[in-house]
């Protein structure tokens, strides 16, 4: 930006020099023609051209200069217009922008002509575009996660968990779910697994039974008796567990099913059972436990998300790029989807323009009004001053031509009348 301003300033100075040199040339031609007019009568035409050129140059210099400052520092009326009319200029410029650019009709037409949906689809469908978009989304997401106040997040999570997890009654819901599982015999797999695992553990740890029996039998009982008793208990328990695991109709298994069925019904209809389940829930998920759970959960989730978002090769980023690419292909191929999205975008932007167009235009006028008058004049002169110097050049040339024509017409009238 500074380089561009320097280029414009140099261009303005260059054109000013050209216009000034042309004016000085007219002055020099005028002096020359005055000095040698008596010797060379034809120089009268040159003198008239020089006079017209000087008048045109001075007049147009005055007109151009009067826009930006007082000519020669003289506070002549209707000069220094930009600085004096800065606020009115800003207001007019703001109105012009609002009436000609910030209207729903103009915005709607331009957006529809732009075919943003097709362009976005083409961009996202390309590998480079989907990767760039995924990177931008990941960067924004990481920034958002890092800017979050963890204490506030934890407070919100705790409130949400309390309102939607702890506060609602669990007993009736769990009872109905358990009853459905038992009615559909889904509990059988769990009973079989538990019985098998328990039987396997019992088979692999016979010494535990010997320790238990030895520790509980009187000291006068022979050790062999303890061993035989422990071996018997071990074998019976192992056999019982494997029998329960392998026989769906085993009495113990049937009894367990009946007990579970009765308990699930009680969880739904028995007030005492419901109160006990709810009391257990609150003891399990008290305020402190709930907060600790929220802290661990949020810390793990936040850390995992940030690491995945920052790793371009993570499954999350790969999935994000794939999803963006797929969405881009759909935008290209699905005319209805593209049209719906574009229509929503156009409607939204048009609505915002209608509601806030005046405020956006006011930004232009407020900015101009906030400028220092001299700064405003300088900015505008840098923008248009170079082109305005052509007015001085043209005025000089046209003035010279007009001087010659006027002098020639006068000479012709005198010749005819004489």
C-alpha positions as CSV (number, residue, x, y, z in Angstrom):
1,X,0.0,0.0,0.0
2,X,2.7,2.6,0.8
3,X,4.4,1.7,-2.5
4,X,1.2,2.3,-4.4
5,X,0.8,5.7,-2.7
6,X,4.3,6.6,-3.6
7,X,3.7,5.7,-7.2
8,X,0.6,7.8,-7.3
9,X,2.4,10.8,-5.7
10,X,5.2,10.5,-8.3
11,X,2.7,10.3,-11.1
12,X,0.9,13.4,-9.8
13,X,4.2,15.4,-9.6
14,X,5.2,14.3,-13.1
15,X,1.9,15.5,-14.6
16,X,2.1,18.8,-12.7
17,X,5.6,19.3,-14.2
18,X,4.3,18.6,-17.7
19,X,1.4,21.1,-17.3
20,X,3.6,23.7,-15.8
21,X,6.3,23.3,-18.5
22,X,3.6,23.7,-21.1
23,X,2.5,27.0,-19.5
24,X,6.1,28.2,-19.3
25,X,6.4,27.4,-23.0
26,X,3.4,29.6,-23.8
27,X,5.0,32.3,-21.7
28,X,8.3,32.0,-23.6
29,X,6.5,32.0,-27.0
30,X,4.6,35.1,-25.9
31,X,7.8,37.0,-24.9
32,X,9.5,35.9,-28.1
33,X,6.6,37.0,-30.3
34,X,6.4,40.4,-28.6
35,X,10.1,41.0,-29.0
36,X,10.2,40.1,-32.7
37,X,6.6,40.9,-33.9
38,X,7.6,44.2,-35.6
39,X,10.3,42.4,-37.6
40,X,8.2,39.3,-38.4
41,X,4.5,40.3,-38.6
42,X,3.4,36.7,-38.8
43,X,4.4,36.3,-35.2
44,X,1.1,38.0,-34.3
45,X,-0.5,34.6,-34.8
46,X,2.0,33.0,-32.4
47,X,1.5,35.8,-29.9
48,X,-2.3,35.3,-30.0
49,X,-1.8,31.5,-29.6
50,X,0.6,32.1,-26.6
51,X,-1.9,34.5,-25.0
52,X,-4.8,32.1,-25.4
53,X,-2.6,29.2,-24.1
54,X,-1.5,31.2,-21.0
55,X,-5.1,32.3,-20.2
56,X,-6.3,28.7,-20.6
57,X,-3.5,27.3,-18.5
58,X,-4.0,29.8,-15.7
59,X,-7.8,29.4,-15.7
60,X,-7.6,25.7,-15.6
61,X,-4.8,25.7,-13.0
62,X,-7.0,27.9,-10.8
63,X,-10.0,25.6,-11.3
64,X,-8.1,22.4,-10.5
65,X,-6.2,24.0,-7.5
66,X,-9.4,25.4,-6.1
67,X,-10.8,21.9,-5.6
68,X,-8.1,21.0,-3.1
69,X,-6.7,24.3,-1.6
70,X,-6.7,28.1,-1.8
71,X,-4.8,29.1,-5.0
72,X,-1.6,30.9,-3.9
73,X,-2.9,30.8,-0.4
74,X,-5.6,33.5,-1.2
75,X,-8.9,32.7,0.5
76,X,-10.9,33.5,-2.6
77,X,-14.6,32.5,-2.3
78,X,-15.6,29.1,-3.6
79,X,-12.1,27.7,-3.4
80,X,-10.6,24.9,-1.3
81,X,-13.9,23.1,-2.0
82,X,-12.8,19.6,-0.8
83,X,-11.7,20.7,2.6
84,X,-14.7,23.0,3.1
85,X,-17.3,20.5,1.8
86,X,-15.6,17.3,3.3
87,X,-18.6,16.3,5.5
88,X,-21.1,16.9,2.7
89,X,-18.9,14.9,0.3
90,X,-18.7,12.0,2.8
91,X,-22.5,12.0,3.2
92,X,-23.1,12.2,-0.5
93,X,-20.6,9.4,-1.1
94,X,-22.3,7.2,1.5
95,X,-25.7,7.9,-0.1
96,X,-24.3,7.0,-3.5
97,X,-22.8,3.7,-2.3
98,X,-26.1,2.8,-0.5
99,X,-28.3,3.7,-3.5
100,X,-26.2,2.1,-6.2
101,X,-24.4,-0.8,-4.5
102,X,-26.0,-1.7,-1.2
103,X,-29.5,-2.6,-2.4
104,X,-31.1,-6.0,-2.2
105,X,-31.7,-5.9,-6.0
106,X,-28.0,-5.2,-6.9
107,X,-26.7,-7.7,-4.3
108,X,-29.1,-10.4,-5.4
109,X,-28.3,-10.0,-9.1
110,X,-24.5,-10.1,-8.5
111,X,-24.7,-13.1,-6.3
112,X,-26.8,-15.1,-8.7
113,X,-24.5,-14.2,-11.6
114,X,-21.5,-15.3,-9.6
115,X,-22.7,-18.9,-9.4
116,X,-21.1,-19.3,-6.0
117,X,-22.5,-22.8,-5.5
118,X,-20.9,-24.2,-8.6
119,X,-17.6,-22.4,-7.8
120,X,-17.5,-23.7,-4.3
121,X,-18.3,-27.2,-5.5
122,X,-15.5,-27.1,-8.0
123,X,-13.1,-25.8,-5.4
124,X,-14.0,-28.3,-2.7
125,X,-14.1,-31.2,-5.1
126,X,-10.4,-30.6,-5.9
127,X,-7.9,-32.2,-3.6
128,X,-6.1,-28.9,-3.1
129,X,-9.4,-27.1,-2.3
130,X,-10.7,-29.7,0.2
131,X,-7.3,-29.8,1.9
132,X,-7.2,-26.0,2.2
133,X,-10.7,-25.8,3.5
134,X,-10.1,-28.5,6.0
135,X,-7.0,-26.7,7.2
136,X,-8.9,-23.5,7.7
137,X,-11.7,-25.3,9.6
138,X,-9.2,-27.1,11.8
139,X,-7.4,-23.9,12.5
140,X,-10.6,-22.1,13.5
141,X,-11.7,-25.1,15.6
142,X,-8.4,-25.2,17.5
143,X,-8.6,-21.5,18.1
144,X,-12.1,-21.8,19.4
145,X,-11.2,-24.7,21.7
146,X,-8.2,-22.9,23.1
147,X,-10.2,-19.7,23.7
148,X,-12.8,-21.5,25.7
149,X,-12.8,-21.0,29.5
150,X,-12.5,-24.5,30.9
151,X,-14.2,-23.5,34.2
152,X,-17.2,-22.1,32.4
153,X,-17.4,-25.2,30.1
154,X,-17.2,-27.5,33.2
155,X,-19.9,-25.6,34.9
156,X,-22.2,-25.9,31.9
157,X,-21.4,-29.6,31.5
158,X,-22.1,-30.2,35.2
159,X,-25.5,-28.3,35.0
160,X,-26.4,-30.2,31.8
161,X,-25.5,-33.5,33.3
162,X,-27.4,-32.8,36.4
163,X,-30.5,-31.6,34.6
164,X,-30.6,-34.3,31.9
165,X,-28.7,-37.2,33.4
166,X,-29.0,-37.1,37.2
167,X,-32.3,-35.3,37.7
168,X,-34.5,-37.6,35.6
169,X,-35.7,-40.9,37.2
170,X,-33.6,-43.9,36.2
171,X,-35.4,-46.7,37.9
172,X,-38.5,-46.9,35.7
173,X,-36.5,-46.5,32.5
174,X,-33.8,-49.1,33.5
175,X,-36.5,-51.4,34.7
176,X,-38.4,-51.3,31.4
177,X,-35.1,-51.8,29.5
178,X,-34.1,-54.7,31.7
179,X,-37.6,-56.3,31.3
180,X,-37.3,-56.0,27.5
181,X,-33.9,-57.6,27.6
182,X,-35.0,-60.5,29.7
183,X,-38.2,-61.1,27.7
184,X,-36.1,-61.3,24.6
185,X,-33.5,-63.6,26.4
186,X,-30.7,-61.2,25.7
187,X,-29.5,-61.6,29.3
188,X,-28.6,-65.3,28.6
189,X,-25.4,-64.4,26.9
190,X,-24.3,-62.3,29.9
191,X,-25.1,-65.0,32.3
192,X,-23.3,-67.6,30.2
193,X,-20.2,-65.4,29.9
194,X,-20.1,-64.7,33.6
195,X,-20.6,-68.3,34.6
196,X,-17.8,-69.4,32.1
197,X,-15.4,-66.8,33.3
198,X,-16.1,-67.7,37.0
199,X,-15.7,-71.4,36.2
200,X,-12.4,-70.8,34.5
201,X,-11.1,-68.8,37.4
202,X,-12.2,-71.4,39.9
203,X,-10.5,-74.1,37.8
204,X,-7.2,-72.2,37.8
205,X,-7.2,-71.3,41.5
206,X,-7.8,-74.4,43.7
207,X,-5.3,-73.2,46.3
208,X,-7.8,-70.4,47.3
209,X,-10.3,-73.0,48.4
210,X,-7.7,-74.8,50.5
211,X,-6.7,-71.6,52.2
212,X,-10.3,-70.8,53.0
213,X,-11.1,-74.2,54.3
214,X,-7.9,-74.4,56.4
215,X,-8.4,-71.0,57.8
216,X,-12.0,-71.8,59.0
217,X,-11.5,-75.4,60.2
218,X,-10.5,-76.2,63.9
219,X,-6.8,-76.7,64.5
220,X,-7.4,-80.3,65.6
221,X,-8.8,-81.3,62.2
222,X,-6.1,-83.2,60.1
223,X,-4.7,-81.3,57.1
224,X,-5.7,-84.2,54.9
225,X,-9.3,-83.7,55.8
226,X,-9.0,-80.0,54.9
227,X,-7.5,-80.9,51.6
228,X,-10.2,-83.4,50.8
229,X,-12.9,-80.9,51.8
230,X,-11.4,-78.1,49.8
231,X,-11.0,-80.3,46.8
232,X,-14.6,-81.4,47.0
233,X,-15.9,-77.8,47.3
234,X,-13.6,-76.8,44.4
235,X,-14.9,-79.6,42.2
236,X,-18.6,-79.0,43.0
237,X,-18.4,-75.2,42.5
238,X,-16.5,-75.6,39.2
239,X,-19.0,-78.2,38.0
240,X,-21.9,-76.0,39.1
241,X,-20.6,-73.0,37.2
242,X,-19.9,-74.8,34.0
243,X,-23.3,-76.5,34.2
244,X,-25.0,-73.1,34.6
245,X,-23.0,-71.8,31.6
246,X,-23.8,-74.7,29.4
247,X,-27.4,-75.5,30.3
248,X,-30.1,-72.9,29.6
249,X,-32.6,-74.8,31.6
250,X,-30.4,-75.2,34.7
251,X,-32.5,-74.6,37.8
252,X,-30.1,-72.0,39.1
253,X,-30.1,-70.2,35.8
254,X,-33.9,-70.3,35.7
255,X,-34.0,-69.0,39.2
256,X,-31.7,-66.1,38.3
257,X,-33.9,-65.3,35.4
258,X,-37.0,-65.2,37.6
259,X,-35.2,-63.0,40.1
260,X,-34.1,-60.6,37.4
261,X,-37.6,-60.5,36.0
262,X,-39.1,-59.7,39.4
263,X,-36.5,-57.1,40.0
264,X,-37.1,-55.3,36.7
265,X,-40.8,-55.2,37.5
266,X,-40.2,-53.9,41.0
267,X,-37.9,-51.2,39.5
268,X,-40.9,-49.9,37.5
269,X,-43.7,-50.3,40.0
270,X,-42.4,-50.8,43.6
271,X,-41.9,-47.4,45.3
272,X,-39.4,-48.8,47.8
273,X,-37.3,-50.3,45.0
274,X,-37.5,-47.2,42.9
275,X,-36.3,-45.1,45.9
276,X,-33.4,-47.4,46.5
277,X,-32.3,-47.3,42.8
278,X,-32.5,-43.5,42.9
279,X,-30.6,-43.2,46.1
280,X,-27.9,-45.4,44.6
281,X,-27.8,-43.2,41.5
282,X,-27.3,-40.1,43.6
283,X,-24.6,-41.7,45.7
284,X,-22.9,-42.8,42.5
285,X,-23.2,-39.4,40.8
286,X,-23.0,-36.9,43.5
287,X,-21.9,-33.3,42.9
288,X,-18.2,-34.0,43.4
289,X,-18.2,-37.2,41.5
290,X,-20.2,-35.6,38.7
291,X,-17.7,-32.7,38.5
292,X,-14.7,-35.1,38.5
293,X,-16.4,-37.0,35.7
294,X,-17.0,-33.8,33.7
295,X,-13.4,-32.7,34.3
296,X,-11.9,-36.0,33.1
297,X,-14.3,-36.1,30.2
298,X,-13.7,-32.6,29.0
299,X,-10.0,-32.7,29.4
300,X,-9.8,-35.9,27.4
301,X,-12.2,-34.6,24.7
302,X,-10.5,-31.3,24.3
303,X,-6.9,-32.7,24.2
304,X,-8.0,-35.4,21.8
305,X,-9.8,-32.9,19.5
306,X,-6.9,-30.4,19.4
307,X,-4.3,-33.1,18.7
308,X,-6.5,-34.6,15.9
309,X,-7.2,-31.2,14.4
310,X,-3.5,-30.2,14.4
311,X,-2.4,-33.5,12.8
312,X,-3.0,-33.4,9.1
313,X,-2.8,-37.2,8.9
314,X,-5.3,-37.9,11.8
315,X,-8.5,-39.9,11.0
316,X,-10.5,-36.8,11.9
317,X,-8.7,-34.6,9.4
318,X,-8.8,-37.3,6.7
319,X,-12.5,-37.7,7.3
320,X,-13.0,-33.9,7.2
321,X,-11.2,-33.6,3.8
322,X,-13.2,-36.5,2.5
323,X,-16.5,-35.0,3.6
324,X,-15.6,-31.7,2.1
325,X,-14.6,-33.3,-1.2
326,X,-17.8,-35.3,-1.3
327,X,-19.9,-32.2,-0.5
328,X,-18.1,-30.4,-3.3
329,X,-19.0,-33.2,-5.8
330,X,-22.6,-33.0,-4.7
331,X,-22.7,-29.3,-5.2
332,X,-21.4,-29.8,-8.7
333,X,-23.8,-32.7,-9.6
334,X,-26.9,-32.0,-7.6
335,X,-28.6,-29.0,-9.2
336,X,-31.4,-28.9,-6.6
337,X,-29.0,-28.8,-3.7
338,X,-26.9,-26.1,-5.3
339,X,-29.9,-24.0,-6.1
340,X,-31.4,-24.4,-2.6
341,X,-28.1,-23.3,-1.0
342,X,-27.6,-20.4,-3.3
343,X,-31.1,-19.2,-2.8
344,X,-30.6,-19.3,1.0
345,X,-27.4,-17.4,0.7
346,X,-28.9,-14.8,-1.6
347,X,-31.9,-14.4,0.6
348,X,-29.8,-14.1,3.7
349,X,-27.4,-11.5,2.2
350,X,-30.3,-9.6,0.7
351,X,-32.0,-9.5,4.0
352,X,-28.9,-8.3,5.8
353,X,-28.3,-5.7,3.1
354,X,-31.9,-4.4,3.5
355,X,-31.6,-4.2,7.3
356,X,-28.0,-2.9,7.6
357,X,-27.3,-1.3,4.2
358,X,-27.7,2.2,5.7
359,X,-25.2,1.3,8.5
360,X,-22.7,0.0,6.0
361,X,-23.0,3.1,3.8
362,X,-22.8,5.2,7.0
363,X,-19.3,3.6,7.5
364,X,-18.2,5.3,4.3
365,X,-19.6,8.7,5.3
366,X,-18.4,8.5,8.9
367,X,-14.9,7.5,7.8
368,X,-14.7,10.5,5.4
369,X,-16.1,12.8,8.0
370,X,-13.5,11.6,10.5
371,X,-10.7,12.5,8.2
372,X,-8.7,15.6,8.7
373,X,-9.8,18.2,6.0
374,X,-6.2,18.5,4.7
375,X,-5.8,14.8,4.8
376,X,-9.0,14.3,2.8
377,X,-7.9,16.8,0.2
378,X,-4.5,15.0,-0.1
379,X,-6.1,11.6,-0.4
380,X,-8.4,12.6,-3.1
381,X,-5.8,14.6,-5.0
382,X,-3.6,11.4,-5.0
383,X,-6.5,9.5,-6.4
384,X,-7.6,11.9,-9.2
385,X,-5.1,14.7,-9.3
386,X,-3.0,13.1,-12.0
387,X,-5.9,12.9,-14.4
388,X,-7.0,16.5,-13.5
389,X,-3.6,17.8,-14.7
390,X,-4.8,16.9,-18.2
391,X,-7.4,19.6,-17.8
392,X,-4.6,22.1,-17.4
393,X,-2.8,20.6,-20.4
394,X,-6.0,20.6,-22.5
395,X,-6.8,24.1,-21.4
396,X,-3.4,25.3,-22.5
397,X,-3.7,23.7,-25.9
398,X,-7.3,24.6,-26.5
399,X,-6.6,28.2,-25.3
400,X,-3.8,28.5,-27.8
401,X,-6.0,27.3,-30.6
402,X,-8.8,29.5,-29.5
403,X,-6.4,32.5,-29.4
404,X,-5.3,31.8,-33.0
405,X,-8.9,31.4,-34.2
406,X,-10.1,34.6,-32.5
407,X,-7.1,36.6,-33.8
408,X,-7.6,35.2,-37.3
409,X,-11.3,36.0,-37.3
410,X,-10.5,39.6,-36.2
411,X,-8.0,40.0,-39.0
412,X,-10.5,38.7,-41.5
413,X,-13.2,41.1,-40.3
414,X,-10.8,44.0,-40.5
415,X,-9.7,43.0,-44.0
416,X,-13.3,42.8,-45.2
417,X,-14.3,46.0,-43.6
418,X,-11.3,47.9,-45.0
